Amino acid sequence: MSAQQQRRSRRTRQNRTENKQGKTLSQLPRQQLINPVAPTELLSADEIESIHRSSLKLLRDTGINFLLPEARQYLKQAGAFIEPGSERVRFDPELVESLIGLSPAEISIHARNPENNIIIGGNHLVFDSVSSAPNCSDIIGGRRAGNIEDFRKFIKLAQYFNIIGCIGGYPVEPQDWHPSIRHLEATRDFIFLTDKPLRGYATERNRLLDALEMIRIGRGIDETQFARETSVMTVVNINSPLAVDTVMAEGIIEMAKRNQLTIITPFTLAGAMAPITLAGAIVQQNAEALAGYMLSQTVRPGAPVMYGAFTSNVDMKSGSPAFGTPEYMKSAIVGGQLARRYGLPYRSSNTCAANAVDAQAAYESVFSLWGAISGGCNLLKHGAGWLEGGLCASFEKFVLDVDMLQMVAEYLKPVKINQNEVALDTIDEVGPGGHFFGTQHTQERYKTAFYAPLISDWRNFESWQEAGAPEAAQKAHSVYQQALSEYEAPPIDAAIRDEINDFVARRTAEGGVKTDF
């Protein structure tokens, strides 16, 4: 099938799906979202510079442990000070300043289907799906360990819902694949079940290299084009406080070598892995993010990097992480200010600590989401499905979040001000004491005038009660089941499918990657 025929097939399939969805689920069209609202500036420019200078002092005087000797060698060659016989690396402020600004402020991420390419940076906004949860749940099957069947269902939902711009990673860990080959099987499913941009995991060098090669094959391009066109994202979580472990450093190095996007995200929980004060936690977050950035730029100056913020607090009674808190919202906004200070795209997250799809899950997610949007985030990770502080991927929460993300998209749509929209003639026609239901102005617009929610029930109490008094989680369950029934796998060239299958078969025969069991 030619490229033109493939595009025509995709458009036909997309139109057919949209027509079918138009009668059932209220879904926005696929789009690259633009945030027209100026980011909130919670701190002054002087206060941001104070955080920057404090971070430079921390990197110079205390330093960061890099456990991988290869990483320390890269940094030493660039001019960093390596304490003899130690894993500790210290950075002269001038060295840090000299590398800031090399990484691009906007990055195009190429998908298997070019119509799903995304731009990350500037005022562009992308939502991805929940990732890396060990468990999953729905209200019928209950909570269960991550498995292949549910893993595939989440991928299908992420492909189906247009508001999800890319795949954040394994939505739930498919634990019934052995860890030695799990990355091979999961990446193959990514490529076959979706044609949106993908993530590879920096959890071991060979796992990442396998994922990079498979995604390159999936795009049907050679290595030169792959290095020119960023196609893969990975997340590197700094081991707070102040350490970059071996596999994370390997991930930064391999992604930088190949011009792929590294999202450097310290996981700083105030009161546990960072100072209890928000200012102290943010300084530590910033220093750790800069340290990861330094390694990337010493490997390949200009390699794409995203600034990730994940500073929250813990429940000081139990030690458990808390999300969607006032502190989380403030740190999300300040994280955006720091990312813009360094000219980097910004990642934030949609999180909650709730154990059920209830009011707590909703309001904590809304607060997280609002902190991220107000902070000017470019990539919202864990956009749909996160529950239990990330320990569970919920099918009903996925749909609830999709509804909220669509509402955000509509909120960001500019308000039109023109003669037809202002509608003075219609107001004059109705006059005092009338109503607008029957006017031509309303009749021409009523079908598409307002956002139609997936979940909200706007019937009066009596009508709602006669319908069985359905609650949000019940409706979300029905919606996710319906979406799965309407899902259609994206087309893929037969030769590419065969090459992917051959690659997986060969690497499986070789044993995949070594594990402890």
Secondary structure, 3 states (H helix, E strand, C coil): CCHHHHHHHHHHHHHHHHHHHHCCCCCCCCCCEECCCCCCCCCCHHHHHHHHHHHHHHHHHCCEEECCHHHHHHHHHHCCEECCCCCEEECCHHHHHHHCCCCCCEEEECCCCHHHCEEEECCEEEEECCCCECEEEECCCEEEECCHHHHHHHHHHHHHCCCCCECCCCCECCCCCCCCCHHHHHHHHHHHHCCCCEECCCCCHHHHHHHHHHHHHHHCCCHHHHHHCCCEEEEECCCCCCEECHHHHHHHHHHHHCCCEEEECCCCEECCCECCCHHHHHHHHHHHHHHHHHHHHHHCCCCCEEEECCCEEECCCCCCEECCCHHHHHHHHHHHHHHHHCCCCEEEECCCCCCCCCHHHHHHHHHHHHHHHHCCCCEEECCCCEEHHHCEEEHHHHHHHHHHHHHHHHHHCCCCCCHHHHCHHHHHHHCCCCCCCCCHHHHCCCCCCCCCCCCCCCCCHHHHHHCCCCCHHHHHHHHHHHHHHHCCCCCCCHHHHHHHHHHHHHHHHCCCCCCCC
